[in-house]
């Protein structure tokens, strides 16, 4: 099922929709992943992602805690490695955004 707008284009997730999805994700993981250990790994990865998103969503650098800014590059790399392991096929993660995270383009700004 694709979400379409009036101009028959694919809809993009806005910040509010992404937050709703991230808030619902633990319940979705519980439903879709039967193995308890794997479920735990997914939840840890999504907690990491949620923290990364919170830091990157801050519109004023001065409001980011120095410890968060310092840890952000390693947390991004950790998240990316977890996602590759969880998804199991790096080709499924081919996007410019994931590439920018993985190779450090975003983290090196901090």
Phi and psi in radians as a Rosetta constraint file:
Dihedral C 1 N 2 CA 2 C 2 CIRCULARHARMONIC -1.927 0.35
Dihedral N 2 CA 2 C 2 N 3 CIRCULARHARMONIC 2.469 0.35
Dihedral C 2 N 3 CA 3 C 3 CIRCULARHARMONIC -1.521 0.35
Dihedral N 3 CA 3 C 3 N 4 CIRCULARHARMONIC 2.243 0.35
Dihedral C 3 N 4 CA 4 C 4 CIRCULARHARMONIC -2.123 0.35
Dihedral N 4 CA 4 C 4 N 5 CIRCULARHARMONIC 2.628 0.35
Dihedral C 4 N 5 CA 5 C 5 CIRCULARHARMONIC -1.758 0.35
Dihedral N 5 CA 5 C 5 N 6 CIRCULARHARMONIC -3.029 0.35
Dihedral C 5 N 6 CA 6 C 6 CIRCULARHARMONIC -1.083 0.35
Dihedral N 6 CA 6 C 6 N 7 CIRCULARHARMONIC -0.446 0.35
Dihedral C 6 N 7 CA 7 C 7 CIRCULARHARMONIC -1.630 0.35
Dihedral N 7 CA 7 C 7 N 8 CIRCULARHARMONIC 0.241 0.35
Dihedral C 7 N 8 CA 8 C 8 CIRCULARHARMONIC 1.026 0.35
Dihedral N 8 CA 8 C 8 N 9 CIRCULARHARMONIC 0.693 0.35
Dihedral C 8 N 9 CA 9 C 9 CIRCULARHARMONIC -1.977 0.35
Dihedral N 9 CA 9 C 9 N 10 CIRCULARHARMONIC 2.714 0.35
Dihedral C 9 N 10 CA 10 C 10 CIRCULARHARMONIC -1.104 0.35
Dihedral N 10 CA 10 C 10 N 11 CIRCULARHARMONIC 2.370 0.35
Dihedral C 10 N 11 CA 11 C 11 CIRCULARHARMONIC -1.380 0.35
Dihedral N 11 CA 11 C 11 N 12 CIRCULARHARMONIC 2.557 0.35
Dihedral C 11 N 12 CA 12 C 12 CIRCULARHARMONIC -1.723 0.35
Dihedral N 12 CA 12 C 12 N 13 CIRCULARHARMONIC 2.520 0.35
Dihedral C 12 N 13 CA 13 C 13 CIRCULARHARMONIC -1.284 0.35
Dihedral N 13 CA 13 C 13 N 14 CIRCULARHARMONIC 2.202 0.35
Dihedral C 13 N 14 CA 14 C 14 CIRCULARHARMONIC -1.578 0.35
Dihedral N 14 CA 14 C 14 N 15 CIRCULARHARMONIC 3.081 0.35
Dihedral C 14 N 15 CA 15 C 15 CIRCULARHARMONIC -1.010 0.35
Dihedral N 15 CA 15 C 15 N 16 CIRCULARHARMONIC -0.715 0.35
Dihedral C 15 N 16 CA 16 C 16 CIRCULARHARMONIC -1.144 0.35
Dihedral N 16 CA 16 C 16 N 17 CIRCULARHARMONIC -0.737 0.35
Dihedral C 16 N 17 CA 17 C 17 CIRCULARHARMONIC -1.184 0.35
Dihedral N 17 CA 17 C 17 N 18 CIRCULARHARMONIC -0.674 0.35
Dihedral C 17 N 18 CA 18 C 18 CIRCULARHARMONIC -1.109 0.35
Dihedral N 18 CA 18 C 18 N 19 CIRCULARHARMONIC -0.736 0.35
Dihedral C 18 N 19 CA 19 C 19 CIRCULARHARMONIC -1.083 0.35
Dihedral N 19 CA 19 C 19 N 20 CIRCULARHARMONIC -0.754 0.35
Dihedral C 19 N 20 CA 20 C 20 CIRCULARHARMONIC -1.065 0.35
Dihedral N 20 CA 20 C 20 N 21 CIRCULARHARMONIC -0.732 0.35
Dihedral C 20 N 21 CA 21 C 21 CIRCULARHARMONIC -1.127 0.35
Dihedral N 21 CA 21 C 21 N 22 CIRCULARHARMONIC -0.817 0.35
Dihedral C 21 N 22 CA 22 C 22 CIRCULARHARMONIC -1.092 0.35
Dihedral N 22 CA 22 C 22 N 23 CIRCULARHARMONIC -0.635 0.35
Dihedral C 22 N 23 CA 23 C 23 CIRCULARHARMONIC -1.177 0.35
Dihedral N 23 CA 23 C 23 N 24 CIRCULARHARMONIC -0.572 0.35
Dihedral C 23 N 24 CA 24 C 24 CIRCULARHARMONIC -1.497 0.35
Dihedral N 24 CA 24 C 24 N 25 CIRCULARHARMONIC -0.240 0.35
Dihedral C 24 N 25 CA 25 C 25 CIRCULARHARMONIC -1.024 0.35
Dihedral N 25 CA 25 C 25 N 26 CIRCULARHARMONIC -0.716 0.35
Dihedral C 25 N 26 CA 26 C 26 CIRCULARHARMONIC -0.989 0.35
Dihedral N 26 CA 26 C 26 N 27 CIRCULARHARMONIC -0.697 0.35
Dihedral C 26 N 27 CA 27 C 27 CIRCULARHARMONIC -1.205 0.35
Dihedral N 27 CA 27 C 27 N 28 CIRCULARHARMONIC -0.647 0.35
Dihedral C 27 N 28 CA 28 C 28 CIRCULARHARMONIC -1.136 0.35
Dihedral N 28 CA 28 C 28 N 29 CIRCULARHARMONIC -0.748 0.35
Dihedral C 28 N 29 CA 29 C 29 CIRCULARHARMONIC -1.060 0.35
Dihedral N 29 CA 29 C 29 N 30 CIRCULARHARMONIC -0.759 0.35
Dihedral C 29 N 30 CA 30 C 30 CIRCULARHARMONIC -1.023 0.35
Dihedral N 30 CA 30 C 30 N 31 CIRCULARHARMONIC -0.669 0.35
Dihedral C 30 N 31 CA 31 C 31 CIRCULARHARMONIC -1.301 0.35
Dihedral N 31 CA 31 C 31 N 32 CIRCULARHARMONIC -0.644 0.35
Dihedral C 31 N 32 CA 32 C 32 CIRCULARHARMONIC -1.653 0.35
Dihedral N 32 CA 32 C 32 N 33 CIRCULARHARMONIC -0.371 0.35
Dihedral C 32 N 33 CA 33 C 33 CIRCULARHARMONIC -2.024 0.35
Dihedral N 33 CA 33 C 33 N 34 CIRCULARHARMONIC 1.849 0.35
Dihedral C 33 N 34 CA 34 C 34 CIRCULARHARMONIC -1.263 0.35
Dihedral N 34 CA 34 C 34 N 35 CIRCULARHARMONIC -0.561 0.35
Dihedral C 34 N 35 CA 35 C 35 CIRCULARHARMONIC -1.325 0.35
Dihedral N 35 CA 35 C 35 N 36 CIRCULARHARMONIC 2.157 0.35
Dihedral C 35 N 36 CA 36 C 36 CIRCULARHARMONIC -1.095 0.35
Dihedral N 36 CA 36 C 36 N 37 CIRCULARHARMONIC -0.722 0.35
Dihedral C 36 N 37 CA 37 C 37 CIRCULARHARMONIC -1.140 0.35
Dihedral N 37 CA 37 C 37 N 38 CIRCULARHARMONIC -0.745 0.35
Dihedral C 37 N 38 CA 38 C 38 CIRCULARHARMONIC -1.152 0.35
Dihedral N 38 CA 38 C 38 N 39 CIRCULARHARMONIC -0.692 0.35
Dihedral C 38 N 39 CA 39 C 39 CIRCULARHARMONIC -1.022 0.35
Dihedral N 39 CA 39 C 39 N 40 CIRCULARHARMONIC -0.771 0.35
Dihedral C 39 N 40 CA 40 C 40 CIRCULARHARMONIC -1.086 0.35
Dihedral N 40 CA 40 C 40 N 41 CIRCULARHARMONIC -0.731 0.35
Dihedral C 40 N 41 CA 41 C 41 CIRCULARHARMONIC -1.078 0.35
Dihedral N 41 CA 41 C 41 N 42 CIRCULARHARMONIC -0.746 0.35
Dihedral C 41 N 42 CA 42 C 42 CIRCULARHARMONIC -1.094 0.35
Dihedral N 42 CA 42 C 42 N 43 CIRCULARHARMONIC -0.749 0.35
Dihedral C 42 N 43 CA 43 C 43 CIRCULARHARMONIC -1.137 0.35
Dihedral N 43 CA 43 C 43 N 44 CIRCULARHARMONIC -0.688 0.35
Dihedral C 43 N 44 CA 44 C 44 CIRCULARHARMONIC -1.098 0.35
Dihedral N 44 CA 44 C 44 N 45 CIRCULARHARMONIC -0.741 0.35
Dihedral C 44 N 45 CA 45 C 45 CIRCULARHARMONIC -1.100 0.35
Dihedral N 45 CA 45 C 45 N 46 CIRCULARHARMONIC -0.717 0.35
Dihedral C 45 N 46 CA 46 C 46 CIRCULARHARMONIC -1.249 0.35
Dihedral N 46 CA 46 C 46 N 47 CIRCULARHARMONIC -0.550 0.35
Dihedral C 46 N 47 CA 47 C 47 CIRCULARHARMONIC -1.134 0.35
Dihedral N 47 CA 47 C 47 N 48 CIRCULARHARMONIC -0.717 0.35
Dihedral C 47 N 48 CA 48 C 48 CIRCULARHARMONIC -1.079 0.35
Dihedral N 48 CA 48 C 48 N 49 CIRCULARHARMONIC -0.800 0.35
Dihedral C 48 N 49 CA 49 C 49 CIRCULARHARMONIC -1.060 0.35
Dihedral N 49 CA 49 C 49 N 50 CIRCULARHARMONIC -0.757 0.35
Dihedral C 49 N 50 CA 50 C 50 CIRCULARHARMONIC -1.047 0.35
Dihedral N 50 CA 50 C 50 N 51 CIRCULARHARMONIC -0.729 0.35
Dihedral C 50 N 51 CA 51 C 51 CIRCULARHARMONIC -1.140 0.35
Dihedral N 51 CA 51 C 51 N 52 CIRCULARHARMONIC -0.764 0.35
Dihedral C 51 N 52 CA 52 C 52 CIRCULARHARMONIC -1.035 0.35
Dihedral N 52 CA 52 C 52 N 53 CIRCULARHARMONIC -0.810 0.35
Dihedral C 52 N 53 CA 53 C 53 CIRCULARHARMONIC -1.072 0.35
Dihedral N 53 CA 53 C 53 N 54 CIRCULARHARMONIC -0.716 0.35
Dihedral C 53 N 54 CA 54 C 54 CIRCULARHARMONIC -1.076 0.35
Dihedral N 54 CA 54 C 54 N 55 CIRCULARHARMONIC -0.747 0.35
Dihedral C 54 N 55 CA 55 C 55 CIRCULARHARMONIC -1.174 0.35
Dihedral N 55 CA 55 C 55 N 56 CIRCULARHARMONIC -0.810 0.35
Dihedral C 55 N 56 CA 56 C 56 CIRCULARHARMONIC -1.216 0.35
Dihedral N 56 CA 56 C 56 N 57 CIRCULARHARMONIC -0.389 0.35
Dihedral C 56 N 57 CA 57 C 57 CIRCULARHARMONIC -1.397 0.35
Dihedral N 57 CA 57 C 57 N 58 CIRCULARHARMONIC -0.257 0.35
Dihedral C 57 N 58 CA 58 C 58 CIRCULARHARMONIC -1.135 0.35
Dihedral N 58 CA 58 C 58 N 59 CIRCULARHARMONIC 2.191 0.35
Dihedral C 58 N 59 CA 59 C 59 CIRCULARHARMONIC -1.503 0.35
Dihedral N 59 CA 59 C 59 N 60 CIRCULARHARMONIC -0.159 0.35
Dihedral C 59 N 60 CA 60 C 60 CIRCULARHARMONIC -2.239 0.35
Dihedral N 60 CA 60 C 60 N 61 CIRCULARHARMONIC 2.023 0.35
Dihedral C 60 N 61 CA 61 C 61 CIRCULARHARMONIC -0.974 0.35
Dihedral N 61 CA 61 C 61 N 62 CIRCULARHARMONIC -0.597 0.35
Dihedral C 61 N 62 CA 62 C 62 CIRCULARHARMONIC -1.111 0.35
Dihedral N 62 CA 62 C 62 N 63 CIRCULARHARMONIC -0.363 0.35
Dihedral C 62 N 63 CA 63 C 63 CIRCULARHARMONIC -1.533 0.35
Dihedral N 63 CA 63 C 63 N 64 CIRCULARHARMONIC -0.121 0.35
Dihedral C 63 N 64 CA 64 C 64 CIRCULARHARMONIC -1.460 0.35
Dihedral N 64 CA 64 C 64 N 65 CIRCULARHARMONIC 2.282 0.35
Dihedral C 64 N 65 CA 65 C 65 CIRCULARHARMONIC -1.080 0.35
Dihedral N 65 CA 65 C 65 N 66 CIRCULARHARMONIC 2.419 0.35
Dihedral C 65 N 66 CA 66 C 66 CIRCULARHARMONIC -0.971 0.35
Dihedral N 66 CA 66 C 66 N 67 CIRCULARHARMONIC -0.652 0.35
Dihedral C 66 N 67 CA 67 C 67 CIRCULARHARMONIC -1.151 0.35
Dihedral N 67 CA 67 C 67 N 68 CIRCULARHARMONIC -0.659 0.35
Dihedral C 67 N 68 CA 68 C 68 CIRCULARHARMONIC -1.142 0.35
Dihedral N 68 CA 68 C 68 N 69 CIRCULARHARMONIC -0.732 0.35
Dihedral C 68 N 69 CA 69 C 69 CIRCULARHARMONIC -1.121 0.35
Dihedral N 69 CA 69 C 69 N 70 CIRCULARHARMONIC -0.727 0.35
Dihedral C 69 N 70 CA 70 C 70 CIRCULARHARMONIC -1.176 0.35
Dihedral N 70 CA 70 C 70 N 71 CIRCULARHARMONIC -0.674 0.35
Dihedral C 70 N 71 CA 71 C 71 CIRCULARHARMONIC -1.463 0.35
Dihedral N 71 CA 71 C 71 N 72 CIRCULARHARMONIC -0.249 0.35
Dihedral C 71 N 72 CA 72 C 72 CIRCULARHARMONIC -0.985 0.35
Dihedral N 72 CA 72 C 72 N 73 CIRCULARHARMONIC -0.843 0.35
Dihedral C 72 N 73 CA 73 C 73 CIRCULARHARMONIC -1.005 0.35
Dihedral N 73 CA 73 C 73 N 74 CIRCULARHARMONIC -0.755 0.35
Dihedral C 73 N 74 CA 74 C 74 CIRCULARHARMONIC -1.250 0.35
Dihedral N 74 CA 74 C 74 N 75 CIRCULARHARMONIC -0.582 0.35
Dihedral C 74 N 75 CA 75 C 75 CIRCULARHARMONIC -1.183 0.35
Dihedral N 75 CA 75 C 75 N 76 CIRCULARHARMONIC -0.650 0.35
Dihedral C 75 N 76 CA 76 C 76 CIRCULARHARMONIC -1.120 0.35
Dihedral N 76 CA 76 C 76 N 77 CIRCULARHARMONIC -0.838 0.35
Dihedral C 76 N 77 CA 77 C 77 CIRCULARHARMONIC -1.058 0.35
Dihedral N 77 CA 77 C 77 N 78 CIRCULARHARMONIC -0.748 0.35
Dihedral C 77 N 78 CA 78 C 78 CIRCULARHARMONIC -1.038 0.35
Dihedral N 78 CA 78 C 78 N 79 CIRCULARHARMONIC -0.781 0.35
Dihedral C 78 N 79 CA 79 C 79 CIRCULARHARMONIC -1.080 0.35
Dihedral N 79 CA 79 C 79 N 80 CIRCULARHARMONIC -0.806 0.35
Dihedral C 79 N 80 CA 80 C 80 CIRCULARHARMONIC -1.066 0.35
Dihedral N 80 CA 80 C 80 N 81 CIRCULARHARMONIC -0.756 0.35
Dihedral C 80 N 81 CA 81 C 81 CIRCULARHARMONIC -1.106 0.35
Dihedral N 81 CA 81 C 81 N 82 CIRCULARHARMONIC -0.721 0.35
Dihedral C 81 N 82 CA 82 C 82 CIRCULARHARMONIC -1.062 0.35
Dihedral N 82 CA 82 C 82 N 83 CIRCULARHARMONIC -0.752 0.35
Dihedral C 82 N 83 CA 83 C 83 CIRCULARHARMONIC -1.143 0.35
Dihedral N 83 CA 83 C 83 N 84 CIRCULARHARMONIC -0.708 0.35
Dihedral C 83 N 84 CA 84 C 84 CIRCULARHARMONIC -1.078 0.35
Dihedral N 84 CA 84 C 84 N 85 CIRCULARHARMONIC -0.760 0.35
Dihedral C 84 N 85 CA 85 C 85 CIRCULARHARMONIC -1.118 0.35
Dihedral N 85 CA 85 C 85 N 86 CIRCULARHARMONIC -0.782 0.35
Dihedral C 85 N 86 CA 86 C 86 CIRCULARHARMONIC -1.201 0.35
Dihedral N 86 CA 86 C 86 N 87 CIRCULARHARMONIC -0.727 0.35
Dihedral C 86 N 87 CA 87 C 87 CIRCULARHARMONIC -1.312 0.35
Dihedral N 87 CA 87 C 87 N 88 CIRCULARHARMONIC -0.659 0.35
Dihedral C 87 N 88 CA 88 C 88 CIRCULARHARMONIC 1.469 0.35
Dihedral N 88 CA 88 C 88 N 89 CIRCULARHARMONIC -0.223 0.35
Dihedral C 88 N 89 CA 89 C 89 CIRCULARHARMONIC -2.419 0.35
Dihedral N 89 CA 89 C 89 N 90 CIRCULARHARMONIC 1.849 0.35
Dihedral C 89 N 90 CA 90 C 90 CIRCULARHARMONIC -1.054 0.35
Dihedral N 90 CA 90 C 90 N 91 CIRCULARHARMONIC -0.426 0.35
Dihedral C 90 N 91 CA 91 C 91 CIRCULARHARMONIC -1.107 0.35
Dihedral N 91 CA 91 C 91 N 92 CIRCULARHARMONIC -0.466 0.35
Dihedral C 91 N 92 CA 92 C 92 CIRCULARHARMONIC -1.296 0.35
Dihedral N 92 CA 92 C 92 N 93 CIRCULARHARMONIC -0.197 0.35
Dihedral C 92 N 93 CA 93 C 93 CIRCULARHARMONIC -1.879 0.35
Dihedral N 93 CA 93 C 93 N 94 CIRCULARHARMONIC 0.335 0.35
Dihedral C 93 N 94 CA 94 C 94 CIRCULARHARMONIC -1.389 0.35
Dihedral N 94 CA 94 C 94 N 95 CIRCULARHARMONIC 1.752 0.35
Dihedral C 94 N 95 CA 95 C 95 CIRCULARHARMONIC -2.620 0.35
Dihedral N 95 CA 95 C 95 N 96 CIRCULARHARMONIC 2.718 0.35
Dihedral C 95 N 96 CA 96 C 96 CIRCULARHARMONIC -1.078 0.35
Dihedral N 96 CA 96 C 96 N 97 CIRCULARHARMONIC -0.683 0.35
Dihedral C 96 N 97 CA 97 C 97 CIRCULARHARMONIC -1.136 0.35
Dihedral N 97 CA 97 C 97 N 98 CIRCULARHARMONIC -0.827 0.35
Dihedral C 97 N 98 CA 98 C 98 CIRCULARHARMONIC -1.117 0.35
Dihedral N 98 CA 98 C 98 N 99 CIRCULARHARMONIC -0.716 0.35
Dihedral C 98 N 99 CA 99 C 99 CIRCULARHARMONIC -1.006 0.35
Dihedral N 99 CA 99 C 99 N 100 CIRCULARHARMONIC -0.800 0.35
Dihedral C 99 N 100 CA 100 C 100 CIRCULARHARMONIC -1.091 0.35
Dihedral N 100 CA 100 C 100 N 101 CIRCULARHARMONIC -0.641 0.35
Dihedral C 100 N 101 CA 101 C 101 CIRCULARHARMONIC -1.180 0.35
Dihedral N 101 CA 101 C 101 N 102 CIRCULARHARMONIC -0.887 0.35
Dihedral C 101 N 102 CA 102 C 102 CIRCULARHARMONIC -1.096 0.35
Dihedral N 102 CA 102 C 102 N 103 CIRCULARHARMONIC -0.774 0.35
Dihedral C 102 N 103 CA 103 C 103 CIRCULARHARMONIC -1.475 0.35
Dihedral N 103 CA 103 C 103 N 104 CIRCULARHARMONIC -0.067 0.35
Dihedral C 103 N 104 CA 104 C 104 CIRCULARHARMONIC 1.713 0.35
Dihedral N 104 CA 104 C 104 N 105 CIRCULARHARMONIC 0.088 0.35
Dihedral C 104 N 105 CA 105 C 105 CIRCULARHARMONIC -1.027 0.35
Dihedral N 105 CA 105 C 105 N 106 CIRCULARHARMONIC -0.665 0.35
Dihedral C 105 N 106 CA 106 C 106 CIRCULARHARMONIC -1.410 0.35
Dihedral N 106 CA 106 C 106 N 107 CIRCULARHARMONIC -0.814 0.35
Dihedral C 106 N 107 CA 107 C 107 CIRCULARHARMONIC -1.120 0.35
Dihedral N 107 CA 107 C 107 N 108 CIRCULARHARMONIC -0.555 0.35
Dihedral C 107 N 108 CA 108 C 108 CIRCULARHARMONIC -1.235 0.35
Dihedral N 108 CA 108 C 108 N 109 CIRCULARHARMONIC -0.180 0.35
Dihedral C 108 N 109 CA 109 C 109 CIRCULARHARMONIC -1.303 0.35
Dihedral N 109 CA 109 C 109 N 110 CIRCULARHARMONIC -0.202 0.35
